[in-house]
Amino acid sequence: GGPVLAVLLVSWVALGPCSLEGVENGAPGATESPQCPAVGVCTCGHDDYADQLSVFCSSRNLTQLPDGIPLGTRALWLDGNNLSSIPAAALRDLS
């Protein structure tokens, strides 16, 4: 829907021309972050080269945003979920 597309667009703009190579867990140069929302729901990865945190919550059958999205999150992936809306203030403190 519209709000999910907007979040993905904002994430894409934040990433710029960079790819996700080296950001996902297990990739060279990426380290797993202990500050991941709802342990077991999302996966977090920190790209040391770009010094950015990505939170991957794709295809998790989420009906609402997970709690505890770290403030340092630069890319938030919410595609493939069942979100019907995102509260206006939910992402206000994220960069």
Backbone as JSON, one array per atom type, in Angstrom:
{
  "sequence": "GGPVLAVLLVSWVALGPCSLEGVENGAPGATESPQCPAVGVCTCGHDDYADQLSVFCSSRNLTQLPDGIPLGTRALWLDGNNLSSIPAAALRDLS",
  "N": [[0.8, -1.19, 0.0], [0.2, 2.37, 0.05], [1.49, 3.69, 2.4], [3.47, 1.79, 3.07], [4.96, 1.68, 0.75], [5.94, 4.27, 0.78], [7.66, 4.17, 3.01], [9.53, 2.33, 2.07], [10.51, 3.78, -0.08], [11.67, 5.97, 1.21], [13.65, 4.57, 2.54], [15.15, 3.65, 0.36], [16.04, 6.08, -0.68], [17.63, 6.9, 1.43], [19.63, 4.98, 1.3], [20.76, 5.57, -1.11], [22.8, 5.28, -4.0], [23.9, 2.92, -3.19], [24.27, -0.63, -2.77], [22.74, -3.52, -1.21], [24.7, -5.26, -0.62], [26.94, -6.61, 1.64], [25.59, -5.7, 3.84], [23.62, -7.35, 4.86], [23.1, -9.83, 7.41], [25.79, -11.99, 8.09], [27.23, -11.37, 5.89], [30.4, -10.31, 4.53], [32.06, -7.83, 6.42], [29.79, -6.99, 7.72], [28.11, -6.7, 10.8], [26.16, -8.23, 13.31], [23.59, -6.55, 15.03], [22.94, -6.04, 18.47], [20.72, -4.62, 19.17], [18.03, -5.19, 18.12], [14.67, -5.01, 17.0], [11.98, -6.7, 18.64], [13.03, -9.53, 19.17], [13.7, -12.16, 17.02], [11.74, -11.42, 15.27], [12.59, -9.41, 13.48], [15.59, -8.8, 11.57], [18.72, -7.44, 12.14], [21.36, -5.55, 10.76], [24.62, -4.21, 10.72], [26.44, -2.14, 8.73], [29.7, -1.72, 8.59], [31.39, -0.34, 6.84], [29.78, 1.65, 5.59], [28.81, 2.68, 7.88], [26.14, 2.31, 8.88], [22.92, 1.29, 10.05], [20.78, -1.33, 9.24], [17.46, -2.53, 9.25], [15.75, -5.43, 8.84], [12.63, -6.43, 8.16], [11.12, -7.85, 6.43], [8.48, -9.68, 4.87], [7.19, -10.93, 7.17], [4.65, -11.28, 8.06], [3.64, -9.13, 9.5], [1.33, -7.03, 11.18], [1.46, -4.64, 12.31], [3.88, -2.07, 13.05], [6.99, -3.27, 14.3], [7.99, -3.17, 17.76], [10.58, -1.18, 19.22], [12.41, -0.29, 17.22], [15.63, 0.55, 16.43], [17.08, 3.78, 17.1], [19.16, 4.57, 15.47], [18.65, 3.56, 12.95], [19.0, 3.36, 9.48], [17.96, 2.21, 7.23], [14.93, 0.66, 6.71], [13.22, -2.2, 6.22], [10.16, -3.23, 5.19], [8.62, -4.62, 3.41], [6.28, -6.98, 1.97], [4.53, -7.53, 4.08], [1.56, -7.31, 6.21], [0.66, -4.68, 6.71], [-1.66, -2.25, 7.46], [-1.72, 0.39, 8.07], [0.5, 3.05, 9.05], [1.37, 4.7, 11.89], [1.54, 8.27, 12.04], [3.61, 9.4, 13.61], [5.36, 7.34, 14.0], [7.84, 6.91, 12.74], [9.22, 9.18, 13.19], [11.51, 9.78, 14.8], [13.57, 8.54, 13.53], [16.49, 8.43, 11.45]],
  "CA": [[0.0, 0.0, 0.0], [0.86, 3.66, 0.0], [2.45, 3.96, 3.48], [4.6, 0.87, 2.99], [5.75, 2.14, -0.38], [6.62, 5.48, 1.22], [8.77, 3.76, 3.88], [10.55, 1.74, 1.22], [11.09, 4.85, -0.87], [12.55, 6.69, 2.11], [14.81, 3.7, 2.76], [15.94, 3.65, -0.86], [16.7, 7.38, -0.77], [18.69, 6.92, 2.45], [20.72, 4.13, 0.84], [21.35, 6.16, -2.29], [23.17, 4.33, -5.04], [24.53, 1.75, -2.6], [23.52, -1.88, -2.79], [22.66, -4.15, 0.11], [25.83, -6.16, -0.45], [27.73, -6.28, 2.8], [24.75, -5.21, 4.91], [22.86, -8.44, 5.45], [23.83, -10.64, 8.36], [26.6, -13.04, 7.52], [28.02, -10.85, 4.79], [31.66, -9.74, 4.98], [31.99, -6.43, 6.81], [28.55, -6.69, 8.44], [28.03, -7.3, 12.12], [24.8, -8.25, 13.81], [23.36, -5.6, 16.11], [22.15, -6.58, 19.58], [19.55, -3.78, 19.38], [17.08, -5.48, 17.06], [13.31, -5.05, 17.55], [11.25, -7.95, 18.82], [13.95, -10.62, 18.84], [13.08, -13.22, 16.24], [10.82, -10.86, 14.27], [13.38, -8.7, 12.48], [17.02, -9.03, 11.57], [19.45, -6.19, 12.0], [22.74, -5.65, 10.31], [25.35, -2.95, 10.7], [27.47, -2.08, 7.7], [30.79, -0.93, 9.13], [31.93, 0.52, 5.79], [28.9, 2.82, 5.44], [28.41, 3.06, 9.23], [24.69, 2.45, 8.94], [22.16, 0.15, 10.56], [19.6, -1.71, 8.46], [16.55, -3.43, 9.96], [15.04, -6.2, 7.83], [11.39, -7.0, 8.69], [10.38, -8.25, 5.24], [7.71, -10.94, 4.81], [7.05, -11.48, 8.52], [3.22, -11.23, 8.38], [3.4, -8.09, 10.5], [0.14, -6.21, 11.01], [1.84, -3.34, 12.84], [5.33, -1.92, 13.14], [7.55, -3.91, 15.5], [8.49, -2.26, 18.79], [12.01, -1.13, 19.48], [13.27, -0.02, 16.08], [16.72, 1.37, 16.94], [17.09, 5.15, 16.61], [20.19, 4.73, 14.44], [18.27, 2.85, 11.74], [19.06, 4.14, 8.24], [17.13, 1.52, 6.23], [13.93, -0.19, 7.35], [12.58, -2.99, 5.17], [8.86, -3.7, 5.66], [7.87, -5.18, 2.29], [5.73, -8.32, 2.11], [3.79, -7.67, 5.33], [0.13, -6.98, 6.17], [0.47, -3.4, 7.39], [-2.74, -1.46, 6.87], [-1.39, 1.79, 8.29], [1.67, 3.35, 9.87], [1.08, 5.96, 12.59], [2.33, 9.4, 11.53], [4.78, 9.67, 14.44], [6.1, 6.09, 14.22], [9.2, 6.98, 12.21], [9.66, 10.56, 13.38], [12.83, 9.89, 15.42], [14.56, 7.8, 12.76], [17.19, 9.25, 10.47]],
  "C": [[0.84, 1.25, 0.0], [1.87, 3.9, 1.11], [3.68, 3.05, 3.42], [5.53, 1.29, 1.86], [6.55, 3.38, 0.01], [7.82, 5.14, 2.1], [9.88, 3.16, 3.04], [11.25, 2.8, 0.39], [12.07, 5.66, -0.02], [13.81, 5.88, 2.37], [15.73, 3.71, 1.55], [16.7, 4.96, -1.0], [17.85, 7.44, 0.22], [19.89, 6.08, 2.01], [21.45, 4.73, -0.36], [21.71, 5.1, -3.31], [23.81, 3.06, -4.5], [23.65, 0.52, -2.78], [23.46, -2.42, -1.38], [23.81, -5.1, 0.35], [26.66, -5.7, 0.73], [26.92, -5.76, 3.96], [24.04, -6.35, 5.61], [23.74, -9.25, 6.39], [24.59, -11.74, 7.64], [27.47, -12.56, 6.36], [29.32, -10.27, 5.33], [31.49, -8.26, 5.31], [30.74, -6.07, 7.56], [28.59, -7.39, 9.79], [26.61, -7.21, 12.61], [24.68, -7.29, 14.98], [22.54, -6.24, 17.22], [20.86, -5.8, 19.8], [18.52, -3.98, 18.28], [15.68, -5.57, 17.66], [12.75, -6.46, 17.63], [12.06, -9.15, 18.36], [13.21, -11.75, 18.14], [12.12, -12.7, 15.17], [11.6, -10.21, 13.14], [14.84, -9.1, 12.62], [17.7, -7.69, 11.36], [20.86, -6.47, 11.52], [23.37, -4.28, 10.29], [26.45, -3.05, 9.66], [28.56, -1.15, 8.21], [31.35, 0.05, 8.1], [31.11, 1.8, 5.65], [28.46, 3.37, 6.79], [26.91, 3.32, 9.31], [24.06, 1.15, 9.4], [20.95, -0.08, 9.68], [18.78, -2.69, 9.28], [15.66, -4.09, 8.91], [13.85, -6.9, 8.49], [10.51, -7.48, 7.53], [9.68, -9.58, 5.43], [7.61, -11.65, 6.15], [5.59, -11.53, 8.97], [2.9, -10.22, 9.48], [2.12, -7.33, 10.17], [0.35, -4.82, 11.6], [3.36, -3.27, 12.91], [5.84, -2.63, 14.39], [8.02, -2.85, 16.48], [10.0, -2.28, 18.81], [12.89, -0.95, 18.27], [14.36, 0.94, 16.55], [16.74, 2.76, 16.31], [18.12, 5.37, 15.51], [19.87, 4.06, 13.12], [18.3, 3.78, 10.53], [18.23, 3.51, 7.13], [16.22, 0.56, 6.97], [13.14, -0.88, 6.25], [11.31, -3.63, 5.73], [8.03, -4.35, 4.56], [7.37, -6.58, 2.61], [5.02, -8.56, 3.43], [2.33, -7.28, 5.14], [-0.15, -5.7, 6.94], [-0.65, -2.64, 6.7], [-2.51, 0.03, 7.07], [-0.12, 1.89, 9.13], [1.37, 4.68, 10.55], [2.05, 7.06, 12.14], [3.62, 9.61, 12.32], [5.7, 8.45, 14.59], [7.55, 6.16, 13.78], [9.85, 8.33, 12.42], [11.09, 10.67, 13.92], [13.92, 9.13, 14.67], [15.22, 8.72, 11.74], [16.86, 8.8, 9.06]]
}
